[in-house]
């Protein structure tokens, strides 16, 4: 039996595209019924649809980019790993609690024949899967598992590739009881001492300390429609204005987009996405990410261990630095 085609999930700002596509389909149907050649008109409308899509996605607001970053069909960590690698062996457990956190996955892979350790947040594809993976919000065990894998990579000289996609670390009572803050803080400290190249990529939503727990690296990359923020716009609006409905204003003020972060000197590289977002052409998006990872591994491999550690330290010391000027 043929697998039914999945119905597209449309975002609110894509409404003009839906209307234009519906108009094209209607004209094509009427032309077939009446045996009329309207190929020229349809070609013009299809060209207009392509142009309109480009116009919309080239001028998204921060709030709209957040919608794209949270798109249910946006490629996940495991999607990219399976698309990019020659081999992949997932590893489980933090060797502490005996529980394997499915919100943060990791393992050993081969990237163009080179052994690497890959790890990242993993959201679900449907409600059941999201509940199982806690919507990509990792527990302390997840961050301790990540650190265990990174220590393994350091011991055997394998580059570390992390993929960030989480609304934040899990903030439940059990997570606090098990030391959520300590687990993230430990990772922040320990990632600075590692000798191997570390490349971090925000593939979707990078939220708060949950993102930083695997976000200390030599290079920070982001896909063009990803976001990286100290707190979600909804949380920020609720704190500042007691009104989560003001999240669009918060998103603008927080400077969460890849362009904003590049201008602020936090981000090293913006990775382009297909028109319509990464979910519109996941294979092409994975190829873009793979090439960027290979290029950065090659560049970082030219440096000594001490040089990488020193540059990593200086990179993060520069974040938030400012000078006061008398006026």
C-alpha positions, 0 to 999 in steps of 0.5 A: 500500500502506498504511504499517504503523503503528509499534509503540509504544516503551514505557518501563519505568514505563509497564507499568501502562498497558500492562496496563490497555490490554490489559485494555480490549482484551480486554473489548472483544473478548469483548463483540463475540464474545458480543454484550454491551454493556459500553460503560459498563465500558469507559468507566470503564476508559478514564477510569481509564487517562487518570487513571493516565497523568496520575498517572504522568507528573506524578510522574516521578523524575529518572531516569524523566524522563531516559528520556522525554528520550531516547525514540527518537521524541521530536521532534527539531530538524528535526521542530520546524523543519518543524512551526513554520516557513513557510520553511526553508533548511538551510545546511552546512559550517563553512568550515574543514574542508570537512566538514559535521557532520550532528549539528548542523544549522542554517539560515535560516527564517521564523517567522510571517513573521519571518526567524530563524536556527535551529540545533540538535543532531540525533539519528537515528531509527534505527541507521543514521541515528544513526550518520550523525548520531553520535547527536547528538554534534557535532564541532568542525566542528559548533560552528564551523558553528553559530558561522558561522550565528550570525555571519550572523544577527547581521550581518543582524539575525535572532534566533537560536533554538537547540535543545539535544538531545545527550548531550554533544560528541563526545569521540573522538581526531579531535575532540580533534585538531581542537580540540573544547574550543577550538571550544566555548569560542570559541562561549561567548565569542562568543555573549555579544557578539552583538547579536540576541536569542538563545533557547535551548531544551532539547528533550531531553537537554542534556549537558555542554559539548556543550549549552553550545556553543549554550546561551548566550542571553538566555532558556533554556527547557526542555520539562518532561520534558527534562534539563540536566546537567553530566554524564550520571547514568551518567558521574557514578555511574561517577566517584563510586561506580565503579558506573554502576548507581547512575545513579538516585541520581546523577540525583537529586543532579545536579538535572537536571530543569526544575523543579530548574533553575527553582528554582536560577535557571538556567532562565527558562521551563518548557514543558508537554508533553502527557500521555505526553511530547512524542512523544505529540502532536508537533504540539501540542508544536511549537505550544507551542514556537512560541508561546513563541519568538514571545513571547520574541522580541517581548519581547527585541526591545523591548530595545536591543542593549546592554541585551540584552548586559548582561542576558545577561552578568548572567544567566550571572554569577548562575549558581552565586552563593551567600552564606556566612552565619555560623551 
